[in-house]
C-alpha cells in the first residue's frame, strides 16, 4: 500500500521525536523549529522552586506538579504541531494526569503551566503563550527575570489569553480557581 509523502514539517517532526539530546538538555518542537535548551541555571531553578513550594502549601485544590513534562499541543494558526516542555505543569491530584502518561502527553486536564525566562525570553512571552492558549490551558504563569515581573495569563480564547495581569517582583499576584491563592513574588528577585 502506497503512502503519501510526508510534508517537510512532518519530516522535521519525525526527526525531532527520535532526537537524542545530551544529558540534561531539553528539546522542544515549536512553530516548526527544533529548540534545544541547555540545563537551566540556579536562579532559574530557584524561581521555579519558589512557585512550586507556594502552590504545594497554599493551593485550595491539592495539585500534582511535573517539572519538564512533555506536552503535545494543538495545531492552529500560529502554532503547528508543537511539542513543548514547560518548566512546571500542574493538574488537580484527583485527575492523576501524570500517572501512566506517555513522554509527550496531551494538555487536556492541565490546570496551569509555568515558564521562567532564560536565553530566548521572547519565545516564552509570545510563542508559547499563544500555543498554551490554543491548547486551552486555563492558566499560564510567566516569571520574567529580565523584566523583574510575574505575568498570569488566563481565560484562553482563540489563540491568546483574554486576561493578562502583570506584577513586579515584590508584589502579590492572585491565582484563581482551582488554586484560589495569593502568590508571593518577593523571593523571585
Backbone as a chain_set.jsonl record, in Angstrom:
{"seq": "XXXXXXXXXXXXXXXXXXXXXXXXXXXXXXXXXXXXXXXXXXXXXXXXXXXXXXXXXXXXXXXXXXXXXXXXXXXXXXXXXXXXXXXXXXXXXXXXXXXXXXXXXXXXXXXXXXXXXXXXXXXXXXXXXXXXXXXXXXXXXXXXXXXXXXXXXXXXXXXXXXXXXXXXXXXXXXXXXXXXXXXXXXXXX", "coords": {"N": [[0.835, -1.17, 0.0], [0.643, 2.136, -0.917], [2.067, 5.088, 0.524], [1.358, 8.479, 1.211], [3.71, 11.052, 0.52], [5.596, 12.542, 3.191], [5.119, 15.811, 4.526], [7.438, 18.632, 4.612], [7.354, 19.679, 7.252], [6.253, 17.518, 8.688], [8.275, 15.628, 8.295], [10.355, 16.879, 9.682], [9.229, 16.893, 12.255], [9.092, 14.115, 12.718], [11.847, 13.544, 12.79], [12.516, 15.079, 15.016], [11.146, 13.715, 17.079], [12.662, 11.42, 17.435], [15.021, 12.374, 18.281], [18.043, 12.417, 20.065], [19.025, 13.942, 22.758], [21.789, 15.538, 24.461], [22.65, 14.609, 27.849], [20.684, 16.176, 30.303], [19.919, 18.263, 28.665], [17.119, 19.836, 26.999], [14.793, 19.281, 24.449], [12.579, 20.925, 22.25], [9.789, 21.209, 20.038], [8.766, 23.779, 18.333], [6.631, 25.828, 16.592], [7.528, 24.745, 14.147], [10.266, 24.718, 14.481], [13.152, 23.149, 15.822], [14.141, 23.344, 19.06], [16.776, 23.37, 21.221], [17.596, 23.28, 24.544], [19.982, 24.222, 27.001], [20.898, 22.84, 30.256], [19.123, 24.45, 32.934], [20.099, 27.468, 34.724], [21.005, 28.092, 38.198], [19.516, 30.245, 39.299], [17.244, 30.274, 37.703], [16.107, 27.762, 38.373], [15.725, 28.239, 41.056], [13.645, 30.139, 41.0], [11.525, 28.602, 39.958], [11.303, 26.782, 42.046], [10.417, 28.443, 44.145], [7.805, 29.084, 43.268], [6.635, 26.492, 43.005], [6.78, 25.542, 45.668], [5.078, 27.326, 47.04], [2.601, 26.857, 45.749], [2.188, 24.183, 46.443], [1.881, 24.417, 49.223], [-0.179, 26.343, 49.578], [-2.34, 26.177, 47.756], [-5.811, 25.763, 47.264], [-6.888, 23.559, 46.047], [-5.651, 20.299, 45.942], [-2.706, 19.666, 44.298], [-0.938, 17.966, 41.683], [2.353, 18.148, 40.465], [4.544, 18.498, 37.727], [7.814, 18.72, 36.756], [9.181, 19.808, 33.818], [7.536, 18.311, 31.971], [6.628, 16.721, 29.008], [4.496, 18.115, 26.606], [2.026, 17.691, 24.126], [0.756, 19.926, 21.924], [-2.142, 21.474, 20.478], [-2.657, 22.037, 16.99], [-2.657, 25.09, 15.227], [-3.468, 28.421, 14.006], [-1.184, 30.026, 14.595], [0.431, 28.128, 15.635], [1.952, 25.297, 14.63], [2.008, 21.677, 14.784], [3.043, 21.199, 17.975], [5.5, 20.404, 20.368], [6.122, 20.85, 23.517], [7.951, 21.669, 26.514], [7.091, 22.673, 29.428], [8.409, 24.592, 32.204], [7.167, 23.942, 34.566], [4.265, 22.013, 35.258], [0.95, 21.827, 36.285], [-1.712, 19.865, 37.636], [-4.941, 18.955, 38.891], [-4.752, 16.821, 41.677], [-6.572, 14.71, 41.987], [-7.146, 13.934, 39.404], [-5.007, 12.447, 38.517], [-3.274, 12.81, 36.368], [-0.629, 12.586, 35.407], [0.132, 9.994, 35.874], [1.014, 7.084, 34.257], [1.207, 8.433, 31.873], [2.34, 9.119, 28.552], [5.656, 10.062, 27.332], [5.249, 12.399, 25.825], [2.438, 14.03, 26.309], [-1.102, 14.819, 25.83], [-2.522, 18.104, 26.513], [-4.905, 18.151, 27.855], [-6.766, 18.61, 30.775], [-4.733, 19.818, 32.21], [-4.065, 22.28, 34.611], [-2.443, 24.526, 34.997], [0.471, 25.974, 33.547], [3.927, 26.844, 33.877], [6.536, 29.082, 33.095], [9.908, 30.121, 33.278], [11.791, 32.776, 32.287], [14.64, 32.566, 30.129], [17.395, 32.301, 28.028], [16.043, 32.728, 25.519], [13.8, 34.64, 25.818], [11.65, 35.882, 24.482], [10.365, 33.809, 23.195], [9.07, 32.508, 25.306], [7.448, 34.633, 26.171], [5.799, 35.26, 23.97], [5.419, 33.206, 21.777], [5.058, 30.649, 23.101], [3.02, 31.406, 24.813], [0.831, 31.837, 23.064], [0.542, 29.26, 22.039], [-0.075, 27.767, 24.357], [-2.508, 28.959, 25.015], [-4.06, 28.263, 22.782], [-4.178, 25.542, 23.231], [-5.967, 25.508, 25.244], [-5.146, 25.669, 27.916], [-5.863, 26.601, 31.092], [-4.428, 28.474, 32.765], [-1.464, 30.363, 32.513], [1.575, 30.95, 33.836], [4.075, 33.277, 33.876], [7.306, 33.857, 34.751], [9.275, 36.458, 34.528], [12.438, 37.054, 34.374], [14.162, 38.922, 33.25], [12.623, 41.248, 33.004], [11.804, 41.543, 35.579], [9.309, 40.71, 36.6], [6.085, 39.106, 37.143], [3.737, 37.432, 35.253], [0.375, 36.591, 34.834], [-1.477, 34.756, 32.693], [-4.756, 34.263, 31.643], [-8.033, 32.846, 30.941], [-8.234, 31.522, 28.226], [-8.742, 32.0, 24.747], [-9.482, 31.62, 21.366], [-6.439, 32.02, 19.963], [-5.045, 33.15, 22.028], [-4.647, 34.59, 25.327], [-7.265, 36.063, 27.155], [-7.3, 37.515, 29.48], [-4.866, 39.298, 31.22], [-2.519, 39.741, 33.698], [0.004, 41.564, 35.159], [2.595, 41.777, 37.503], [5.148, 43.471, 39.314], [8.189, 42.008, 40.617], [8.043, 41.369, 44.067], [5.497, 42.223, 44.545], [2.225, 40.869, 45.191], [0.418, 38.289, 43.441], [-2.666, 37.101, 42.315], [-3.773, 33.787, 42.073], [-6.329, 32.256, 40.404], [-9.212, 30.007, 40.799], [-8.42, 26.642, 39.974], [-6.731, 27.031, 42.092], [-6.943, 29.273, 43.861], [-5.45, 31.202, 45.473], [-2.889, 33.366, 46.865], [0.04, 34.385, 45.343], [3.204, 34.98, 46.462], [5.818, 37.134, 45.475], [8.256, 38.141, 46.214], [10.587, 36.62, 46.77], [11.451, 35.946, 44.245], [13.103, 37.775, 43.133]], "CA": [[0.0, 0.0, 0.0], [1.465, 3.341, -1.054], [1.84, 6.151, 1.493], [1.633, 9.815, 0.69], [4.973, 11.567, 1.08], [5.465, 13.437, 4.332], [5.446, 17.218, 4.289], [8.686, 18.991, 5.298], [7.102, 19.813, 8.69], [6.083, 16.171, 9.237], [9.606, 15.016, 8.328], [11.088, 17.506, 10.779], [8.636, 16.386, 13.486], [9.555, 12.729, 12.877], [13.241, 13.631, 13.229], [12.52, 15.6, 16.384], [10.657, 12.708, 18.019], [13.701, 10.419, 17.691], [16.228, 13.114, 18.645], [18.7, 12.008, 21.313], [19.743, 15.119, 23.228], [22.765, 15.259, 25.526], [22.09, 14.551, 29.191], [20.358, 17.458, 30.918], [19.368, 19.188, 27.676], [15.724, 19.62, 26.635], [14.474, 19.65, 23.074], [11.173, 21.215, 22.001], [9.435, 21.452, 18.639], [7.881, 24.931, 18.454], [6.41, 26.532, 15.329], [8.337, 24.166, 13.089], [11.689, 24.78, 14.809], [13.652, 22.328, 16.922], [14.84, 24.205, 20.004], [17.478, 22.59, 22.228], [17.962, 24.162, 25.651], [20.935, 23.653, 27.965], [20.353, 22.777, 31.616], [18.902, 25.793, 33.464], [20.985, 27.922, 35.79], [20.455, 28.003, 39.547], [18.493, 31.273, 39.532], [16.045, 29.772, 37.02], [15.522, 26.694, 39.191], [15.275, 28.867, 42.299], [12.333, 30.744, 40.738], [10.543, 27.514, 39.866], [11.151, 26.242, 43.398], [9.59, 29.388, 44.906], [6.414, 28.922, 42.841], [6.183, 25.142, 43.359], [6.629, 25.441, 47.125], [3.876, 28.052, 47.45], [1.41, 26.165, 45.258], [2.027, 22.986, 47.266], [1.438, 24.785, 50.565], [-1.296, 27.273, 49.681], [-3.438, 25.939, 46.826], [-7.022, 25.184, 47.837], [-7.001, 22.241, 45.422], [-4.42, 19.523, 46.013], [-2.169, 19.604, 42.943], [0.272, 17.262, 41.272], [3.192, 19.003, 39.631], [5.599, 17.821, 36.993], [8.818, 19.603, 36.186], [9.679, 19.414, 32.5], [6.668, 17.314, 31.35], [6.391, 16.955, 27.588], [3.101, 18.297, 26.207], [1.682, 17.837, 22.702], [-0.253, 20.977, 21.85], [-2.944, 21.521, 19.262], [-2.204, 22.786, 15.823], [-3.515, 26.239, 14.978], [-2.994, 29.447, 13.078], [0.185, 30.43, 14.923], [1.18, 27.014, 16.193], [1.829, 23.978, 14.021], [2.14, 20.66, 15.83], [4.081, 21.629, 18.902], [5.882, 19.55, 21.483], [6.789, 21.778, 24.422], [8.263, 21.19, 27.858], [7.046, 23.788, 30.379], [9.253, 24.428, 33.388], [6.318, 23.24, 35.539], [2.897, 21.746, 34.819], [0.106, 21.424, 37.405], [-3.028, 19.287, 37.392], [-5.542, 18.511, 40.153], [-4.275, 15.493, 42.081], [-7.62, 13.705, 41.783], [-7.143, 13.501, 37.998], [-3.872, 11.531, 38.303], [-2.972, 13.068, 34.962], [0.723, 12.202, 35.015], [0.284, 8.544, 36.031], [0.877, 6.314, 33.031], [1.257, 9.295, 30.685], [3.455, 8.988, 27.626], [6.58, 11.195, 27.467], [4.575, 13.556, 25.234], [1.013, 13.818, 26.563], [-1.961, 15.964, 25.512], [-2.652, 19.078, 27.604], [-6.232, 18.039, 28.464], [-6.741, 18.436, 32.218], [-3.694, 20.637, 32.835], [-4.638, 23.482, 35.216], [-1.536, 25.667, 34.813], [1.873, 25.76, 33.205], [4.772, 27.983, 34.243], [7.835, 29.239, 32.437], [10.829, 31.139, 33.781], [12.562, 33.192, 31.113], [16.086, 32.37, 30.091], [18.059, 32.896, 26.867], [15.114, 33.137, 24.457], [12.635, 35.095, 26.582], [10.522, 36.191, 23.599], [9.644, 32.559, 22.913], [8.169, 32.317, 26.449], [6.498, 35.748, 26.24], [4.87, 35.31, 22.841], [5.113, 31.972, 21.057], [4.474, 29.65, 23.994], [1.756, 31.961, 25.302], [-0.226, 31.554, 22.078], [0.371, 27.805, 21.955], [-0.779, 27.328, 25.565], [-3.897, 29.424, 24.894], [-4.702, 27.425, 21.769], [-4.398, 24.235, 23.856], [-6.948, 25.733, 26.31], [-4.601, 25.55, 29.271], [-6.531, 27.735, 31.74], [-3.529, 29.471, 33.342], [-0.046, 30.345, 32.147], [2.323, 31.843, 34.72], [5.38, 33.603, 33.311], [8.244, 34.571, 35.618], [10.159, 37.138, 33.577], [13.602, 37.522, 35.146], [14.721, 40.092, 32.582], [11.766, 42.4, 33.287], [11.528, 41.596, 37.009], [7.86, 40.674, 36.789], [5.333, 37.865, 37.009], [2.509, 37.65, 34.493], [-0.582, 35.492, 34.797], [-2.371, 34.763, 31.539], [-5.909, 33.411, 31.92], [-9.154, 32.905, 30.016], [-7.815, 31.285, 26.844], [-9.755, 32.116, 23.697], [-8.843, 31.648, 20.053], [-5.046, 31.593, 20.155], [-4.408, 34.034, 23.003], [-5.346, 34.716, 26.593], [-8.076, 37.277, 27.185], [-6.999, 38.231, 30.719], [-3.426, 39.343, 31.481], [-2.181, 40.534, 34.883], [1.45, 41.592, 35.386], [3.01, 42.433, 38.745], [6.598, 43.449, 39.5], [8.665, 41.213, 41.739], [7.797, 42.038, 45.343], [4.047, 42.375, 44.677], [1.481, 39.615, 45.154], [-0.443, 38.052, 42.287], [-3.702, 36.14, 42.67], [-4.027, 32.652, 41.199], [-7.743, 31.912, 40.588], [-9.55, 28.58, 40.876], [-8.641, 25.818, 41.149], [-5.702, 27.314, 43.105], [-7.54, 30.21, 44.823], [-4.376, 31.541, 46.405], [-2.045, 34.517, 46.573], [1.438, 34.024, 45.116], [4.169, 35.993, 46.891], [6.871, 37.164, 44.46], [9.464, 38.78, 46.741], [11.744, 35.717, 46.672], [11.819, 35.728, 42.85], [14.099, 38.783, 42.757]], "C": [[0.886, 1.241, 0.0], [1.068, 4.371, -0.001], [2.121, 7.474, 0.817], [2.929, 10.314, 1.303], [4.689, 12.535, 2.235], [5.82, 14.859, 3.929], [6.777, 17.519, 4.977], [8.501, 19.116, 6.818], [6.957, 18.436, 9.33], [7.419, 15.433, 9.309], [10.436, 15.559, 9.492], [10.556, 17.006, 12.126], [9.085, 14.951, 13.751], [11.002, 12.694, 13.365], [13.35, 14.108, 14.662], [12.161, 14.508, 17.391], [11.681, 11.609, 18.316], [15.036, 11.06, 18.091], [16.756, 12.641, 19.993], [19.549, 13.183, 21.779], [20.753, 14.734, 24.304], [22.095, 15.309, 26.897], [21.886, 15.955, 29.758], [19.772, 18.472, 29.956], [17.92, 18.829, 27.396], [15.525, 20.073, 25.199], [12.974, 19.849, 22.949], [10.995, 21.443, 20.508], [8.37, 22.536, 18.648], [7.837, 25.684, 17.129], [7.355, 26.05, 14.234], [9.833, 24.226, 13.321], [12.004, 23.795, 15.924], [14.514, 23.237, 17.79], [15.465, 23.314, 21.07], [17.988, 23.554, 23.289], [18.971, 23.478, 26.558], [20.278, 23.546, 29.34], [20.207, 24.193, 32.177], [19.899, 26.153, 34.561], [20.264, 27.884, 37.142], [19.382, 29.033, 39.84], [17.168, 30.859, 38.894], [15.354, 28.737, 37.895], [15.044, 27.229, 40.539], [13.896, 29.492, 42.148], [11.245, 29.67, 40.666], [10.275, 26.936, 41.25], [10.25, 27.131, 44.252], [8.116, 29.191, 44.562], [5.876, 27.554, 43.259], [5.894, 25.017, 44.856], [5.34, 26.136, 47.574], [2.6, 27.353, 46.985], [1.146, 24.926, 46.113], [1.431, 23.336, 48.628], [0.104, 25.531, 50.599], [-2.49, 26.991, 48.773], [-4.618, 25.282, 47.536], [-7.234, 23.765, 47.3], [-5.649, 21.548, 45.514], [-3.931, 19.274, 44.584], [-1.0, 18.643, 42.826], [1.047, 18.23, 40.399], [4.248, 18.148, 38.959], [6.547, 18.878, 36.445], [9.271, 19.019, 34.858], [8.87, 18.284, 31.859], [6.424, 17.675, 29.895], [4.91, 17.033, 27.272], [2.995, 18.402, 24.687], [0.553, 18.85, 22.647], [-0.915, 20.986, 20.485], [-2.292, 22.362, 18.178], [-3.175, 23.934, 15.594], [-2.854, 27.246, 14.078], [-1.555, 29.856, 13.342], [1.06, 29.249, 15.302], [0.961, 25.741, 15.392], [1.939, 22.938, 15.126], [3.32, 21.031, 16.713], [4.278, 20.6, 19.993], [6.721, 20.431, 22.401], [7.006, 21.132, 25.785], [8.24, 22.4, 28.793], [7.993, 23.521, 31.551], [8.482, 23.718, 34.499], [4.912, 23.133, 34.976], [2.112, 21.226, 36.016], [-1.219, 20.86, 36.909], [-3.613, 18.868, 38.742], [-5.156, 17.061, 40.451], [-5.298, 14.408, 41.797], [-7.672, 13.181, 40.343], [-6.057, 12.482, 37.693], [-3.386, 11.599, 36.845], [-1.605, 12.542, 34.519], [0.964, 10.698, 35.111], [0.041, 7.844, 34.7], [0.933, 7.139, 31.752], [2.496, 8.987, 29.846], [4.422, 10.154, 27.84], [6.0, 12.5, 26.902], [3.076, 13.321, 25.383], [0.203, 15.025, 26.116], [-2.116, 16.865, 26.741], [-4.015, 19.017, 28.285], [-6.106, 17.788, 29.962], [-5.667, 19.22, 32.936], [-4.347, 21.918, 33.356], [-3.771, 24.716, 34.983], [-0.171, 25.166, 34.374], [2.631, 27.017, 33.617], [6.068, 27.919, 33.449], [8.604, 30.321, 33.163], [11.716, 31.502, 32.599], [14.038, 32.877, 31.273], [16.603, 32.998, 28.805], [17.102, 33.429, 25.802], [13.782, 33.546, 25.08], [11.432, 35.378, 25.696], [9.721, 34.943, 23.244], [8.653, 32.275, 24.045], [7.088, 33.388, 26.481], [5.43, 35.682, 25.152], [4.473, 33.94, 22.312], [4.441, 30.948, 21.959], [3.134, 30.122, 24.547], [0.615, 31.62, 24.349], [-0.498, 30.055, 21.97], [-0.385, 27.272, 23.165], [-2.245, 27.762, 25.515], [-4.667, 28.557, 23.904], [-5.016, 26.042, 22.334], [-5.413, 24.318, 25.007], [-6.421, 25.413, 27.701], [-5.082, 26.786, 30.024], [-5.607, 28.843, 32.24], [-2.108, 29.25, 32.854], [0.647, 31.392, 32.994], [3.72, 32.035, 34.146], [6.187, 34.413, 34.315], [9.31, 35.147, 34.687], [11.325, 37.764, 34.349], [14.186, 38.804, 34.559], [13.947, 41.365, 32.94], [11.431, 42.54, 34.766], [10.038, 41.574, 37.317], [7.314, 39.258, 36.662], [4.055, 38.212, 36.274], [1.663, 36.396, 34.549], [-1.503, 35.715, 33.611], [-3.518, 33.813, 31.863], [-6.987, 33.65, 30.872], [-8.706, 32.727, 28.569], [-8.998, 31.375, 25.885], [-9.066, 32.351, 22.384], [-7.405, 31.174, 20.229], [-4.3, 32.566, 21.065], [-5.229, 34.034, 24.289], [-6.053, 36.065, 26.623], [-7.799, 38.131, 28.426], [-5.497, 38.149, 30.986], [-3.178, 40.27, 32.664], [-0.676, 40.417, 35.099], [1.741, 42.37, 36.66], [4.531, 42.399, 38.826], [6.966, 42.521, 40.662], [8.476, 42.03, 43.018], [6.318, 42.266, 45.591], [3.388, 41.006, 44.594], [0.682, 39.519, 43.862], [-1.407, 36.925, 42.661], [-3.802, 35.048, 41.611], [-5.473, 32.226, 41.44], [-7.951, 30.407, 40.749], [-8.844, 27.835, 39.763], [-7.625, 26.066, 42.273], [-6.254, 28.189, 44.223], [-6.536, 30.598, 45.907], [-3.648, 32.799, 45.952], [-0.606, 34.028, 46.446], [2.316, 35.199, 45.504], [5.344, 35.964, 45.917], [8.183, 37.767, 44.945], [10.705, 37.913, 46.532], [12.161, 35.427, 45.237], [12.925, 36.681, 42.407], [15.498, 38.325, 43.111]], "O": [[1.78, 1.369, 0.836], [-0.109, 4.514, 0.329], [3.003, 7.581, -0.036], [3.219, 10.036, 2.466], [3.682, 13.242, 2.245], [6.703, 15.085, 3.101], [7.209, 16.751, 5.836], [9.376, 18.714, 7.585], [7.492, 18.209, 10.415], [7.674, 14.7, 10.264], [11.122, 14.812, 10.19], [11.338, 16.727, 13.035], [9.422, 14.607, 14.884], [11.344, 11.908, 14.249], [14.17, 13.61, 15.434], [12.799, 14.391, 18.437], [11.579, 10.936, 19.342], [16.049, 10.374, 18.221], [15.994, 12.485, 20.947], [20.65, 13.404, 21.273], [20.587, 13.719, 24.981], [21.08, 15.985, 27.071], [22.777, 16.802, 29.706], [19.178, 19.456, 30.396], [17.524, 17.671, 27.53], [16.028, 21.12, 24.789], [12.188, 19.057, 23.468], [11.933, 21.822, 19.807], [7.205, 22.261, 18.935], [8.865, 26.121, 16.611], [7.914, 26.852, 13.486], [10.604, 23.826, 12.449], [11.219, 23.628, 16.857], [15.489, 23.824, 17.32], [14.752, 22.578, 21.752], [18.706, 24.509, 22.994], [18.838, 22.291, 26.854], [19.205, 24.111, 29.556], [21.059, 25.047, 31.931], [20.461, 25.286, 35.23], [19.054, 27.667, 37.203], [18.427, 28.736, 40.557], [16.101, 31.067, 39.471], [14.15, 28.825, 38.132], [14.069, 26.727, 41.098], [13.067, 29.395, 43.053], [10.173, 29.823, 41.251], [9.129, 26.635, 41.584], [9.413, 26.628, 45.001], [7.271, 29.136, 45.456], [4.778, 27.466, 43.809], [4.876, 24.449, 45.252], [4.597, 25.597, 48.395], [1.629, 27.266, 47.737], [-0.001, 24.653, 46.468], [0.565, 22.618, 49.127], [-0.666, 25.37, 51.546], [-3.568, 27.534, 49.012], [-4.435, 24.351, 48.32], [-7.702, 22.884, 48.021], [-4.62, 22.144, 45.198], [-4.666, 18.732, 43.759], [-0.183, 18.517, 43.737], [0.46, 19.036, 39.677], [4.774, 17.202, 39.545], [6.13, 19.811, 35.758], [9.694, 17.865, 34.791], [9.456, 17.382, 31.26], [6.056, 18.808, 29.586], [4.149, 16.131, 27.622], [3.771, 19.11, 24.045], [-0.494, 18.648, 23.261], [-0.336, 20.567, 19.482], [-1.493, 23.262, 18.438], [-4.384, 23.766, 15.75], [-1.821, 26.977, 13.466], [-0.78, 30.017, 12.399], [2.287, 29.351, 15.294], [-0.12, 25.155, 15.465], [1.959, 23.299, 16.303], [4.451, 21.158, 16.244], [3.319, 19.999, 20.477], [7.88, 20.725, 22.107], [6.327, 20.173, 26.152], [9.253, 23.083, 28.941], [8.331, 22.375, 31.847], [9.07, 22.975, 35.286], [4.427, 24.042, 34.304], [2.549, 20.294, 36.689], [-1.771, 21.31, 35.905], [-2.871, 18.469, 39.639], [-5.228, 16.193, 39.581], [-4.932, 13.299, 41.408], [-8.192, 12.092, 40.102], [-6.164, 11.733, 36.723], [-3.13, 10.581, 36.201], [-1.448, 12.103, 33.38], [1.898, 10.181, 34.499], [-1.018, 7.999, 34.093], [0.729, 6.605, 30.662], [3.554, 8.641, 30.372], [4.048, 11.144, 28.469], [6.241, 13.577, 27.447], [2.503, 12.504, 24.662], [0.736, 16.131, 26.028], [-1.869, 16.437, 27.869], [-4.254, 19.779, 29.222], [-5.416, 16.857, 30.378], [-5.681, 19.286, 34.165], [-5.098, 22.57, 32.63], [-4.288, 25.817, 34.793], [0.279, 24.091, 34.769], [2.063, 28.106, 33.698], [6.608, 26.847, 33.177], [8.031, 31.315, 33.609], [12.322, 30.627, 31.981], [14.6, 32.912, 32.368], [16.266, 34.147, 28.52], [17.348, 34.497, 25.241], [12.765, 32.878, 24.891], [10.298, 35.14, 26.112], [8.514, 35.027, 23.017], [7.526, 31.851, 23.789], [5.933, 33.09, 26.784], [4.272, 36.017, 25.402], [3.305, 33.558, 22.395], [3.374, 30.432, 21.627], [2.217, 29.321, 24.728], [-0.446, 31.168, 24.781], [-1.647, 29.638, 21.824], [-1.252, 26.411, 23.016], [-3.127, 27.009, 25.929], [-5.803, 28.164, 24.17], [-6.016, 25.434, 21.954], [-5.685, 23.316, 25.668], [-7.165, 24.94, 28.56], [-4.748, 27.907, 29.64], [-5.953, 30.021, 32.153], [-1.616, 28.124, 32.788], [0.349, 32.582, 32.89], [4.459, 31.069, 33.953], [5.798, 35.521, 34.686], [10.134, 34.418, 34.135], [11.207, 38.858, 34.901], [14.651, 39.672, 35.298], [14.539, 42.423, 33.152], [10.839, 43.54, 35.174], [9.558, 42.313, 38.177], [7.973, 38.351, 36.154], [3.367, 39.17, 36.627], [2.152, 35.286, 34.341], [-2.212, 36.718, 33.529], [-3.287, 32.687, 32.306], [-6.868, 34.539, 30.029], [-8.784, 33.663, 27.773], [-10.095, 30.896, 26.17], [-8.164, 33.184, 22.287], [-7.182, 30.026, 20.612], [-3.099, 32.786, 20.91], [-6.356, 33.54, 24.325], [-5.511, 37.075, 26.176], [-8.04, 39.339, 28.415], [-4.921, 37.062, 30.98], [-3.573, 41.436, 32.644], [-0.142, 39.314, 35.21], [1.218, 43.462, 36.877], [5.144, 41.401, 38.446], [6.164, 42.284, 41.565], [8.722, 43.236, 43.037], [5.914, 42.483, 46.733], [3.939, 40.085, 43.991], [0.316, 40.532, 43.266], [-1.005, 35.922, 43.251], [-3.901, 35.329, 40.417], [-5.821, 31.868, 42.565], [-6.993, 29.638, 40.825], [-8.69, 28.39, 38.675], [-7.658, 25.381, 43.295], [-6.058, 27.889, 45.401], [-6.75, 30.351, 47.094], [-3.776, 33.234, 44.808], [-0.094, 33.342, 47.331], [2.19, 36.289, 44.945], [5.823, 34.886, 45.565], [9.127, 37.893, 44.165], [11.761, 38.423, 46.156], [13.145, 34.718, 45.027], [13.607, 36.423, 41.415], [16.464, 39.047, 42.867]]}, "num_chains": 1, "name": "protein.A"}
